[in-house]
Amino acid sequence: MQTGIIKYHIDPTKKADFVQYARNWGQAIPRCGADLVGYYAPHEGSSTLAYGIYNIPDLASYEAYRARLAADTLGRENYEFAQSERFILREDRTFLKLVSAPHSAPYGETK
């Protein structure tokens, strides 16, 4: 399993647009085959950083998922919404693999 993490730099004056964008992906992403962990908008601290996090079995599955997402009506509309409203200033995507599992007991506790 791989975790895709999208780091967004957003226009802080258009946070509501990003929230709508995130809610739209909340419908389209699971329908197209990725396990969406969630989208996270700025709350405290930075007013410009936001994240989207999802799990996918492997990069081949990711490519198939991306094709389904591009063909999805809401997926296309959401991409066009972001392009027209310009609330995303920058987007960085990376894939990580969980390496700490199985997790140990919290510090000071025993299993």
N, C-alpha and C positions, 0 to 999 in steps of 0.2 A: 504494500500500500504506500502511496506517495501523497503528500499533502501539498496542494498548490496554494501559495500565498500571493495575493495581489496587493501590493502596497500602492495606494493612491495618494497623490498630492492634489487636494481639491481647493477650489475657490471658497474661502470661509463664508463669503456672502451668499453662497448658493448651496449651503448645507442641505436645505430642504429638497433640492433637486437630487442631490446624492442619495438622500433617504428614499425618495421615490424610485430611483434607479436600483438601489439595493433590494427594495421590496419586489420589484419586477423580476430581478434575478432569483429572488427567493421562490418564485414560481417556475421560472424557465429552467434553471440549472438542474434541480432534481428530476424534472420531467425529461431532460436530455441525457441523464445518466451519470451525473456526478453526485457525490454525497456532500451536500452543502453543510458546512459547520456554521457559517454565518457571515454576515457583513457587519462591520463595525465602523461607526461614524465617530468623529471627534466628540469628546465629552468634557474632559479636563486636560490641561496641558496644551499640547499643540492643537491649534484650530484647523490645521490643514492636512493632517494625516488620517487616513481611513484604510481599512483592510477588508478584503474578501478572502475567506478560507474555505477550502473544500478538499475532499479526499477522492482519489481516483486510483484504481488498481495499478496502472502502469502507463508509460508514455504512449503505447499503442492505443490503449483505451482512451487516453486523453485526446488523441487525434480524432478518433471516431466521435467522441463527445463534442468536440469543437465543430465538426461537420454537422452534427444534429443541431447544435445551438445556432449555427449560421442559417440553417434551414427553418428554424422555429420562428413563427410569426412574432411572438413577443420578444424573442432574442434579437431579431432584426430591428424591431421598433425601438427596443431599449438602447441598442448601439446607436441608432440614428438620433434618439433623444439626447444621448451624451454628446454626440457630435454637434448637434444644433445648439444646445444650451451652453456648451463649453465650460462645464463645472469641473471637469477633470483636467488638471493642468499637466499631470504626469502619471504614468502607470508603469510599475515594475512588477514582473512576474517571476517567481522562483518556485522550484519544487524541492521539498525537504522529505527526508525519510526518518521516521521515528527510530531512535537508536537506544533509548533508555528503558524500553520495555524488556522484561517485566519490571515494573517500578518497585522499589524497595519501600519498606515501612517508613513513615515520616521520622525525622530526626528525634531520637529519644524514645521511640516506641519500638517494640519487637512484634514480630508476627506470631 
